[in-house]
Every structure is written in C-alpha cells, then in structure tokens.
Amino acid sequence: MTPLEWSDGILPYAPLSTLKPLSDGIWWVDGPVIKMSYGPVSLPFPTRMAIIRLRSGGLWIWSPTAPTPELFAEIDALGHVEHLVSPNRFHYAAIPAWKKRYPRATAWASPGVRERARSQNIDVPFDADLDDNAPSSWADDIDQLVFRGSRFMEEVVFFHKASSTLILADLVMALERERVRPHLRWLLALGGTLWPGHTPSEVRVTSWGRRPRARACYQQMMAWRPRRALFAHGRLYLDDAAAQLERAFAWMR
C-alpha cells in the first residue's frame, strides 16, 4: 500500500506489515485498517503491534496484527517467538494465525478476551492468563498491570524497562485529523480518539463511580516514568510522553 492510498476513510501509517525500530530491542509494525462496531455504527481504525526482544533472546509480541509472509520472514530473522499477547478483550483476532505459525509460543489472554472471542465465534487457542504480575519469563524486561475501573474493558498495560516505553492498546487513542476523512472526524472526535490523544469516551463514561480505582492504576503506571508511549491506534508519543499522558488522563482527576 502506497502512502497515498486511503482505506475506509483512514490513511494508514505506511509502509504496512514491516518492522520499524523504536529503540534497542523494541520494534513496532503498522497493520491494516480494521472496523469496530459501536452500536449501529462501524468505525475504521489503523492497527499496530509491538515486538520486544527479551533477555532470553526470545520475542514477545503484543497485539499481533494480520500477518503477511513478508512480515513472518522479518520476525523469523529477529529470533524465535515465545509469547503472543492480547492486551484487552478487543485485541485477539490475529492470534490464531500467529499461533499456527509459532505453535510453541504461549498465547496470553487478557481479562474478558476468552468470552469476547467466543461471542464472535472465533476460536483462539489461549494458553495462559495475564494478571497484575509479569510472568517470570519477561519480568526482568517488562512491567505490567491490569488497568481497572471501566465497566467497558480492563486492559493490561505494559512498560518496556530498557527503552522506558509505555505500551497501551485502547486506553489512549491519537488519530491525526489529516489521516481521517472529514465525514468521519466528528464521530472520532466525539469518541475522544483524535490527536493529541485521549482516553476514549466509552472508557471514561463507564468509569463513573470507579475513578479512584482507575486513578490508582494511572498513578502506578506513571510511577514507571515513561519517556515514550506506543498505542495500537494513532500517533506515538516519541518524546515528552509523561506530560502528554498526564493531559490524556486528565479526566480522572
């Protein structure tokens, strides 16, 4: 896909399905545009995954996007895949294809994702479940917590220690206006998903009465002192991430 090709009203972050280095031992891949249903409305979003090389030499793959043969070849050149991670109940659909390619990798389930996949009649071969404690296989490299408070979803948040990168799926979205067709901008703005980045409205609204719980998670997350932030949807925070995140999460004050 060339940089000038639009997909369902979104200009993707081309080149797609190829590794892009963020820092030593961490890469991201921009994937194809997907559509998510919000009641009677279906909205398009760009997708993104992350890859971390662990101290063991194995690869940790977060929110894998739809694969291509070329992407698999690039991943194979990096190392052996040990983990396939679903960060929340909406990020799982490509895991079966990745598990088929890497059957020895552990597929990790986020809170609620098993039920969500069953409701969509998608068979996902999860092997284990994520919680607030990083498994020993990646605890030296990555911190994590379950971000609680919203009735809409709970998300497992990750922090790559070596690069000081916070990794969020849907807790912050930051779609640039110029990458969205005008007829979609008002809907995405209403949902709180446009640049400079916000927590989507469905997460904020469903946190009413539970904000102290969400605030405690936010404070723990910010105690990691992130310098960068990588999101599944939209522009990354490549500098001054702490200030940007403080603004994006101002709703819980």
Secondary structure, 3 states (H helix, E strand, C coil): CCCCCCECCECCCCCCCCEEEEECCEEEEEEEEEEEEECCEEEEEEEEEEEEECCCCCEEEECCCCCCHHHHHHHHHHCCEEEEECCCCCCCCCHHHHHHHCCCCEEEECCCHHHHHHHCCCCCCCCEECCCCCCCCCCCCEEEEEECCCCCCCEEEEEECCCCEEEECCCCEEECHHHECHHHHHHHHHCCCECCCECCHHHHHCCCCCHHHHHHHHHHHHCCCCCEEEECCECCECCCHHHHHHHHCHHHC
